[in-house]
Amino acid sequence: MAKSPDRNIRRASPSRTRQHLRHGLVVGLVVLVGLGVAIAAAVLLQRQLTSDEGASGDRFVVADLPDALALPEAPRYVALGDSFSAGLGIAPAAAEQPGCGRSTNNYPNLLARRIQAATLVDATCAGASTAAYYDVQATSDPLGPPPQRDAITRDTDLVTVALGGNDDDIFGTLIDRCPKVASLDPEGSPCVDSLDVDLLARAEEVRGRVLDVLRDIRQRAPDAVILYVGYPMIFEGDTCAAMGFAAGDAAYASKVFARIDEVQREAAAKADVPFINLRSATVGRGICGEDPLVAGFEPTAFSAAAWHAGSEMAGFVADTLASVLTVG
């Protein structure tokens, strides 16, 4: 026999039931909307974080990076190079070695922090050529910095090197002379026409010098990881107000630095040293790019030094190098 309903149970009226349903729907909608907003905010935040990683993330892609290279914990790191590696114009300036234009936020310093290096010996110096690897470099300091190779010891774990653009005053000749004569023939090549040297031929000579440097590094630090860091895109063939070159001279400058990049890459391959190809990763970001990373003949908001990159480039290089290194 079925049980009879409990007379003490209160039954909700139809109107009260509808009120509860409406209230529940409103609460549910509020929760769903809030959840949607939270998810959207998280996605936007992630995108913002990706875009603010100091030129890493999706903004640049370096081709042909090596597989992970092992370093011991608290490695000893030596950085060799010219003004690009020294971080000329990036604040704050390092106090040691006057005349070299080093920054404490250049990519060697940023990389040392990322890999938790026990020691960073930053031997980079503005104006350095491959000759500065072997000899005292002439700077505003009467004593000059010591040969860069003196920083390398047998217990060195990591060496980064970027030299060659200043050999035989290749870079200096372009940036010192070409803007001065551009007005003589803006559509022509007054700078190239006035030179008594072939900068493309000079660029060819860099190959053997870089190879000799890399072989000497290997002899001095036989167990070290060595990375050769190429130059970013500087000249891309076109001219603009920021560059101040005549059209033909801008095209020539692009060929010269494309050749330097090529011979550096060939020398690194012959020495069995990974080459970090920044030039191809920064196409469209040279002096005349829509969003340049390298300043022209005047300092800019992103670079306090004319003809040089700023902190965004330093962060990108440090992130790229760190990505191919494993510590411990």
N, C-alpha and C positions, 0 to 999 in steps of 0.2 A: 504494500500500500504506500502511495506517495505521501511524503511529509507535507503538512499544510504550511503555508508561508508564515514566517514569524511576524506577528502583528507589531512587534516593537521596532522592526526595521523601518527607518524613514526613507521614503522614496523621493528622489529629486523630481521637481516639477520640470516639464518640458522647457519652460523659459529659462530656468536656472541651468539646465543642461546645455542649452545653446550658448549661454553666456560663458560657461566653462570652455566650450569648444572654441569660441571666438578668442578667448584669452590664451588658450593653448596655441592656437594658430599664430597669434601675434608674437608670443614668446618664441615660438619656433622660427618664425621669419627673422626676428631680431638676431637670434643665435646664428642662423645661416648667413645673414648679411654680415654680421661681425666676423664670422669665420672666413667669409670670402674676402673681406677687407684685409684681414690678417694675412691670408695667403698671398694676396696681391702685393701687400707691403713687403712680405718676405722675399717674393720674386724680384721686386724692384730693388730691394736692398742688396740682394745677391748680385744683380746686374751692376749696381753702382760699385760694389766692392770689386767686381771683376774689372770694371773700367778704371778703377783708381789704384791698381796694383803697381804703379810705377812703370807702365809700359809693358807689363806682362799680360797674362791672360790671352784673350782673343785678338789683341791689337796688333801683335807681331808674331810671325812664324819664322823661326830660323830653321832652314833646311839642313838635312844631313847631320844632325847632331850625333855625337858618339854615344855608344851605350854607357851606362853608369860606370863611372871610374871611382875606384875605392881609395879613400884616404883614412889614415888612422885618426883616432880621437885627438882633439886639440892639435891639429896639424901646424907645421911651420910653413908659412906662405910667403913667397917672394914675388913681387909685382915689378915687371920691367916695362918700360914704354915711354912715349912722348906725351905731349900735352893732352891728347885724347884720353889716355889712361890716367894722367895726373889730375884731370878734372879742372883744367884751367878755367877760372871764373865762377866755379861752384862754391858757394859759401858753406861753412867757414873755411878760410885758408889755413893750411897746416903751418905751424911755427917753424918746424925744422927745415933745413936746406933752403935758405933764401934764394930766390931767382928761379926756382923750379915750378912755381905755380901750383903746387899740390893742394888738394882739398881733402879735408877729413871726411867728406862725403863723396869722394870719387868711387868708381866701381870697385877698386881693390879694397877700400875700407868697408864698403857695403857688403862685399862678398866675404870678407874676413869675419864680419859679425854673423852672417848667415850660416857659415860653416863652423863657427865658434873656434876660430884659429887661436892657438896659444900665442903665436907670434906672427905679426905682419911686418915684413921689411919692404917698405914702399920705396923703391928706387926710381920710380918714374920721374920724368923731368921734362918740362916744356922745351921744345926745340931739339930734343934728343934725336939723333940718327942712329944707324947701326954702329957708327964709330964710337958713340957714347957708351956702347956696351963694353968696349975695350979700354977707353981712355977717359981722362978727366974732361968733362964738358965745360965749355966756356959759357958762363952765365953772368948775371950781375954780381954774383958772389965771387970775389977775387980768387978764392981758393977753388971754387967750382965743386960740383958733386963728384964723388969718386966714380970710377968705372962701374957700370951697373952690374957687371958680372961678379964684382966683389961681394955682393949680397948673397950669392948662392953658395951654400955649404953642402957637404955630403948628406947631412941629415935633413935637407929641405924636402918637404913632402909635396908641395904644389908650386908651380911657376906659371904665371901668365905673362905673355909677351906680346907687344904690339909696336913694331918699329918698321921704318922704311919710307914713310911719306915725306920725311925731312931729308932723306939722303940727297946729296948734291943740290940741296936747296930747292927741291921740286915744288913743294907746297908753297914755300916762301916766295918763289919767283912768280907763281900764278897770282897769289893774293896781293903781293906788293906792286906788281907792274900792271897787271891787266886792267884794274879799275882806273888807273891814271891815264891810260891812253884810249879808253873806250870811246870817248867823244870824237875822236879823229875819224872813226868809221863805225858807227853803231851797229850796222848790219854785217860788217866784215870781220876781219881778224887782225886788227892793228897790233895787238900784243904778240901774237905768234909771229907775225911778219917782222917784228922788230927784234926777236930773239936771235942770238947767235949760237944757241944750243938747241938740241932736240930733246925735249923732256920725255918723249916716248922712249927714246933710246936710253935715257937715264933710268927710266922706270925698269927697263929690262935688267939693268945692272943690280937691281935690288934682290933679284932671285938668289943669286949666289951668296950675297951677304947675309940674307936671312937664313939660308941653309947653314952657313958657317956658325951663326949665332946659336941655332937650335942644336947643332952637333956639340958645340962647346957646353951648352947647358946640360945636355945628356951626360957628358963626360964628368961634369962637376957634381951633378946630382943624379946618379944612375937609377935611383929608385923613385924619383919624383914623377908625379903627373904633370905633364906640360901641356898647356893650351895656348894656341896662337889665336889672338883676337884680331879679326879683320876690322877695317874702318867702316863706319856706317856710310850711308849714301850722303854725299856732299854736293857734288855737281851732277846734274841729271841731263845735261844737254841743252836745256833752255836757259835763257837769261831772265833777269827781273831786276826791279829797282833795288832790292836788298843785296843782290850780287854785284851789280854795277859793271859787268863784263859786256863787251860787244858780243853779238850773237855767235860769230864764228869762234871767238875765244872761249865762250862757254861750252860749245860743243867739243873743242879741243881739250879743255880741262876735264870734261867727263871721260874722254878717251884715255887720258893719262891716268886717272884714278881707277878706271876699270882695268887698265893694264897692271897697276900696282896690286890691285886685289887679286888678279890672276896669278902674278908671279909669287905673291905671298902664299897663295893656296897651293901652288905647285911645289914650292920649297917645303912647306909643312908636310905635304904628302910624301915627299922624298925622304924627309926625316922621320916619318911615321908619327907625326904629331897632329892631333885633331885641330882642324881649322874652324873657327866660329865665324860663320858667314853673315856678318851684320849688314853688309851692303844690300844683298838681295832681300833681307827682312825689312829694310827701311825704304824700299822703293816708294817714291811719292812724298817722302818726308825730308828731302834735301833742302837746301837753301831756298829754292824757288817752289817748293811744294805748297799745297793749300794749307797744310798744318805742319810747318817745318819743325824739325828737331835741331837743326843746325843754323846758327845765326850767320848773316852775311857780314858786310864790312862795318856794321855798327852793332853794338850790343843790343839785346832785346829783352823782353820781359822774362824769357825762359833761359837766357844765357847772358851772363855779365861780361863774357869775352867774345869779341868779334871772331867770326870764322870757326866757332866752336859750339859743341852741344852743351846742354845743361843737365839738370838733375834727373829729368825724365829718362834721358838716354843712359845715365849712370845706373839708375834703378833697373832698367831693362837688361843691361849687360850683366849686372850682378845676379839678377834672377835667372837669366839664361845659363850662366856658368854654374850657379848653384844647382840647377836642375839636372846637370850631368855628373854631379859629384855625390857620392855617398860617404858619410863619415862614420867611423866606428867599426 
